[in-house]
Amino acid sequence: MVVEAHSGKVLVASNASAKRPIASLTKIATGAVAVDWATAAGTDLGTLQITVPQTITLVGGPNPMNLQPGDQLSMRDALYSALLGSDNLAALTIADHVGRELLTRRGKTGEPVVEFVAEMNRLAKALGMTHTRFANPHGLERPGAKAYSTAADVARISIYAMRRNAFSFIVRQPDRQISVAGAAGKRSYRIRNSNDLIGETGVLGVKTGTTTAAGPCVSVCMERDPLVRQKPDGSKGATPRRLIVVVLNNPDRFNRARALIRQGWSVYDPWLEAGAPVEDRRREMLSVPTPQ
């Protein structure tokens, strides 16, 4: 799926509504919910310290920061590790903290991560992601926990997340030095962005993902300078231009994304020049609301 984010114009689509596992593209929703929660709660991502829960022992997979139950790190550093380095344990730590806060503020009892995942699914529903179900905050497949999405729905959550300055700032970084405080003191790590397109002209993010079931996946945001044109009344107007490109299950995902970026602009430019005509809004446009 290739879509221009500001207008919602669908530029390229192939099997874009086919349900598939999306691996760590799931963390786009995790990051969006965490940033939305911090904004609503008036919380500073950089100063808020969160604690690694006991449940990380159940996740498995790589542990690049050697996170142990009881370790502490800032919410911002956890987001860097989850979104740049695709750290599953950092994603679970984020979900545990925010889920716990949601339960407390709502006067409820329950499992914090379950509450957080429910919030991810509420956001998906509010965005019109009708072919998406999240089962956890990290995207690893688990027996009995069916999770899926589509290229079109990943485009929706990508557009939504990239509207958040805190989220978009994080995912555009090529690397980041972060720190963790544990029983033996503080330790530091440099997290590198897993998105090979970061650093290329105009590329702002978003996220990679790979599992055996999902295959190699990537969502990419690429922006051009606004197009400034003179209006009939003599004033000037600026049209912002931003592409979201989603590639699922492609072994050459980065080169495929590069080709789709070129193809997307080759469709968008003449469409805009022609006055941005729309004949069938449901088929030609992707609507992404901003729910409260």
N, C-alpha and C positions, 0 to 999 in steps of 0.2 A: 504494500500500500504506500502510495506517495500522495500527500495532501499538503496544500498550502494552509498554514495554521491560522492566519488571520481571516481569510475569506472562507475557509472550509472547503475550497475547491478540491475535489478528488481528481488527481492528475494521472495516476497509474494505479490499477488494481488487478490482481490476479489471485484467485482463491482467497480473497481478503476476508471472507466470512466463514472460512473453514476453521472449525474448532481444533486446537492443537495445544499441547503443553508448551509453555513459553519460558521455562527455566527461570533464570535470574532477572528476566524482564519484569517479573513479579515485583522486584524491589523498587521499580518506579512508583508503584502504588504504595509500597511501604514508606518510601521517602516522602511522598506527597501527603499521606495521612500524618506522618510525624511533624512535618513542617506546618501543616494546617493546625494541628493540635497546639504546637508551640506558639503560633500566632494568636490563636483564640485564648490561650492561657496567659499570654503576655510573658512567655518564658524565653530567656536568652539561650540560644543553642550552644554558645561558647562557654557559658558559666555553669549550666546545668550538668551536674555529675550524675551519671546513671551507673547502676551496679549490674554486673554480669550475673544472671540467675543460675540456679542449680540445674535448670532444665537444658542448659547448653550441652550437657553430656549425652543427651538423647538425639542430637542433630547429626553428628558425624560430619565427614567431609574435611576439607582443609581448615586449618586453624593458624593463619599466618601471623597473628599477634600472640599466639600461645595463650589465649584468653582462658582464665580459670574462674570458677564460681567465686564471687566476692570481689573480683577485680573491679576497678572503677575507671571510667573515662567520660569525657564530655559527650553530650548528645551530638555535637557537631563532629567530633572525631569519629564517633560510631557511624554517623551518616557518611563521612568520607570513606571509611573502610567498607561499608556496605555497598555504596554506589560506585566508587572507583575500583575497589579491589574485589567486589562481589563477595564479601565476607558474610557467610551464612550465620555465623555466631553473633556478629555485630548486628545483623538484621533482627535476630531473635531477641537480643538484648534491648534494642529499640522498642520492639513490640511489647516486651514484658513491662518496660517502664511506662510507656504510654497507655497500654491496656490497664495497668494497675491504677493509673491516674483517672482514666475514664470510669472505671468501676467505682472508685471512691467518690468522684463528683456526681455520679448518677445514683449513689446510694445502693449499689448492687454488690452482690458477692459473685464469685466465679473465678475462672481461669483467665488471667490477664491476656495471654497471647490469643486465646479464643475470642475475647472481647475486641482485641485489636484487629484480628482478621475479619470479624463481623463488620467493623468500621470500614475496612478495605472494600468489602462487598457492598456496603451502603453507598460508598463513594462511586463504585462502578455502576450501580443501579442509577444513581443520580446523574451520571454522565451519559446514560443511554448505552452502556456496555452490556447489551442484552445477551451476548454469547460468551460471558466471562464468569468464572467462578474461582475465587482464591481459596486455597486450603491452608496456607501458612504464609509467613512473611518473607520467606527466602526463595521459594521456587523449586526446592528439591522434591522429587516425586516420592510419595509415601504410600504404602499399601493401604487401601481402603479410603484414601483421601484424594478424591478425583478433583483435579484442578485443570483449567483450560482457559484459553482466550482465543482471539483471532487477530490477524494483522490490523483490521480496521479498529478493533477495540484497543489494541496496544497504541495505535495512533491517537485515539481519543485520550487515553491517560497520559500519553507523552505530551500532547498539546496542553492539557490541564496542568501537569507538573511544571512544565517549562514557563508557565505564567508566573510561577512563584520565584521571586528573586533569590531567595536562600537556596532553593533547589537548583536553579539554573547556574548559580555561581559555583556550587559544589561540582556538578557533573562536567563543567568545562575545564576543570583543572587537570593538567597532565600528570601531576603527582602531588602528594601532600605528606608532610611530616606530622605524625600524630603521636600521642603518648598515652600510656596506660599505667595506672597505679595499682600495684599488687602487694602481697605480703612482704616481698623482698625489696620494695621500693618502686620508683618510677622507671619505666623503660620506654624507649622511643622506637618508632618504625616509620619507614617511608613507604607509603602506599602509592602504587602506580596505577594509572587509569588503564583498564583493560580494553578500552575503545581505541583501536589503531587509527581512527580518523581524527582524533583530537590533535590539534596543532595544524591541521589543514585549513586553508582559508575559509572563514565563515562558519566552521563547524563548532557548535556549542554544547554538544553532548549527544546521546542521552545515556544508553546502557547496553551492555552485552549480556548474553546468557548462553549457556551450553549445558545440556545433559544428554544422556543417551537417547531418551525418549523425545526430547525437543529438538535435538540437533543444534548446530550453531545458529544463534539468533542475534540480531542487533536492531536497536532503534536509534536513529540518528536525527539530530536537529541541525539544520544548516540555514544560515541567514545571509541575505544580501542587504546592502544599504537601501533605505526607503527610496522608492521611485518618486521624484519630485516633478510634478507637471503643472502647467498653467491652466487654470479653470477659465470657462467662458467669460466670467466677470473680471478677469485680469488677476485675481488672487492665485496663490500657489497652494497646491495640496500635496501631501506626502502619502504614498501608499506603502505600508510596511510589507516586507516580503520574507517569509520564513517557511522552509520546507520541513516536514516530518517524513522520514523514510523508515519503513519497517520491513525487515527481512526475517522470515522464519524458516528454519531448517534448510540452510544453504551452507555447504562446506566452504564456499568462497564468499562469505557474507560481506566482507569489507569491500571487495571489488564490485560485488553486486550492488551494494549501497552506493558506491561512487557512480556507477553507470546509471542507477535510478535517479540520482541527484541531477545528472546532466539531462536525462530524459524528462524529468519533472519540470525543469526550467524551460525546456524546449516546447512543452505543452502550455505552461503557465503564461509565458511572455506573449504569444500571439492571442491567447484567450483574453488577457488583460487589455491588450491593444485594441481588441475588437469590442471593448466595452463590457467585458465580463458577463457575457450572456448566459442565462440559465433556463433550460427548457424543462428539465425534470429535477426538481430540487432534491427529492429523496434519493435519486440515483447519483446525481452529480455533486452533491454537497455533503459534507460531514459536519454535523452540528455538535458543538462541545459547549454546553452551558457552564456557568460558574455558580454551582449550588452553594447555599449557605451551610 
